[in-house]
Amino acid sequence: MLTGSNINKSYQDRSILVDVNASVAPGQITALIGPSGSGKSTLLRSLALLDPPDKGTVTVDDIGYVFPRKNGNALLPPWPKLTIVFQQLFLWPHLTLRQNILLPLGNDSGRSVKLEEIISLLDLDKFIDRYPNQVSIGQRQRAAIGRALALEPKYLLLDEITSALDVEHVSRLLNHLKSLRDQGVGILLIAHLIGFAKRSADQVLFLEDGRILEAGGPELLSSAKSERLAEFLSLVDTAI
């Protein structure tokens, strides 16, 4: 289990996250929703320890990271067990998609086998040897996910990677994520399409002003308990 307990994060005296509790279970998809500026990306970065919280505890299976750190102890991050894919993707433009995916593996002797599994899972075979500028945004996003999967993570964090996709590509991505979930990968994704969250999520977290206002199953997206979540759902895109 990936768990964040009482996570607090501030920038320049502005509170971004306030006592946030969130968890991601292996073999489940958790959808994080909320208005722009609510702290969603900050929460993902905090859980991945790329930008650690000011206060709180991040636990990855049996390893706990308590903040603030004491006595200047070195921080040993949980990578690659926990991997994050950003909205910007960060693919190397001078490398083919195949080379981008293989890059994290270094001299791993099993790299060819892993690559073939990833190509099959994400349907990359028709464009795997093209450069990022030669393929669509949806194909680049699948390659970025493939690069993360090459590290065989137990937990995968996705920072709003559907934002530039059309409905067809979002639907395809949904099928890929369900395949990963069925293989036991725990997924936390920021979702701006409520229909996508309804179809994908086992758990939903509603974040606003740095606080989790509601948490529960996907039924929350059809029958919100709080007036604020109901208002938010009435204003956002309900497409897939």
N, C-alpha and C positions, 0 to 999 in steps of 0.2 A: 504494500500500500504506500502511495505517495500522499503525505499529509502535511498541510500547513496549519499551524495552530497559533492563534492570536498574532497574526502577521501584521506588523506596522511598518509603514514606509513613508518618509517625508522627503521633499526636495525644497531647499531654501525656505524652511519653516512652514511649508505648505503640506498638510497631511494628504497623502494619496491613498494609503490603505490604513484602515483602522480596525484592529482586532479581528482580522479576517480568518475564518476557518474554512478550509477547503480540502477535499480528498479526492484521489483518483485511484480506483481499484483496478488491478489487472483484469483484462477481459471485459472492461466496461468503457463506455464513452460518456464523458462529462462535458456538457455544453455550458459555457460561461457567456451570459448575455448581460446587456446593460447599455445605457446611453454612452455616447462618445465622451471621453474624459473621465469616465467613472473609475478607471484604474485597472482595467482588464489586462492590458499588455504588461503593466507594472507587476501585476500578480504573477503572470507567467514567468517573467524574468526573475522575480524573487524566488519562486519555487524551483527554477532551474539553477539558482545561485549565480546567475550571470550578474545580477545586481541585487545582492543579498538584502534581506530586510534589516531594518534598524533594530527591530525587536520581534521576538517570537521564535518559533521552532519549526524547522522543516525536517521531516522524517522520511527517509527513503528506505523502505523495508525495515531493517534492523539498525540503521544508522541515523542518528539524530544530530542535527546541526542547530545549536542554540545561539541566539543573537540577543544582545551584543556578544561578540567573542571575548573570551577572557584570557588574560596573560599573553596576548599576541600569538595564540596558537595558530599554526598554519591551517588554512581551509583546504581540505581535500575534496573537491567537488565530485558529485555522483555520476560523472560522465564516464563512459557512454551509456550506462544503464538508463539514464534520463537524457533525452535529446529534444531540442526545440527547433521548429521550422518557422522562420519569420515570414511576414507578409512580403518583405522585399526579396526573399529567396536567397540572395547572395551567392549565385552561381558564378564561377570563374568564366568570363567571356571568352578567354583564349583556349579553353579546354572544351572538348566535346562533352555531351551529357554522360557518356560512358566514363570518360576520364574524371568528370566531376563526382560521379557516384563512387568510383574506385579510390579517389584521393584519400578519404579517411582511413582506408584499410591498410595503407602503407605496404609492407612486405608480407602481409598475411597470406599464407600459402593456400588458404581456402577461398581466396577472393573470387575466382572464376565461378565456383559453385554458388556463392552468395549472389553474385551479379545475375546469374541466370535465373535464380529464384525471384529476384526483385523485378527483372525484366518481365517475367511471366505474370507476376502478381499485379503489376501496374500497367501492363500492355505497352511497354516501351520499345518493343522490337523494331517498329517501322521507322523510328527516328533517333535511336540510341546513339548513333555516330554523327549526329548533326551538332552544330554549335548552338548555344542558347538563343542567338539572334536569328536562327533559321527555323525556329519552331514557335508554336503559339504559347501564350501565357499559361494555358492549361497544361500543355506538355511540359513546360518548364517547372510548373508546380509539382507535377508527378515526379519529375527528376529530382527535385529538391527533397521530396518525401523519400524517394528511393535512396538518396545519399544518407539521410537520417537512418533509414532501415538497414543500411549496410553495416551500421554499428550494432545491430541487433538489440535495440533498446527495449527495456521492459515498460518504459513510460515514454509517451510521445506527446509533446506539447505543440499545438498548432495555433499560430498567431494570425487569425483572420485571413487564412489563405484562400478563401473563396471570394474575396472582395472584387476581383477583376474577372470572374468567370461568368459565362452565360448559364442559363438554366440547364442546358444539356451537359455541360462540363461539370457543373455542381452535382448533378445526379450521378454522373460517373464516379466522381470523387467520393460521394457517399458510399457507393458500392465498394470502393477500395478500402475505405475506413472500416466498414463492417467486416471485411475479410481480415483485416489486421486485428480487430477486436476478437473475432472468432479464433484467432491464433494465440490469444492471451495477452495482447498488448493493451495496456491501459492508456487511454487517450483523453487529453484535456484540450478542448478546442474553443476558441472564441468564435461565436456565431453571430452574424448580423442578419441572417435570414432565418426567421422563426420556423418556417416550414422545414428547413434543413435540420434545425435543432429537434423538432418534433419527430422527424423520421430517423434520426441518428442516435439521440441521447438516451442513456439509461438514467442519467441524473442531470438536473438543471440547477445552475446557480445564477441568481439575479443580483448583480452588483450595481450599486449606485452610490456616488459620493464616497467611494472607498469602503463601503460596508456591504456585507451580504444581507439583503433584505428578505429574500426567500430562497429556500432550497428544498428540492424534492424530486419526484419523478417527472417524466415528460408531460404528465397530466396537468402540471402547473401552467403549461402553455395554452391549455384550453379552458382551464377554470382557475384563474389566479385567486389566491387567498387575500392578497393585499390590494387596496385601491390603487396604489402606485404601480404595481406590476400590471394590473388590468389597463391602466392608462397607457403605460409604455407599449403593451402589446397592441393596443388599438391604433398606434401611430406608426409602427414599424412595418417593414415589408414582410408579408406572410408567404411569399413564394418559396419554392423549394430552396 
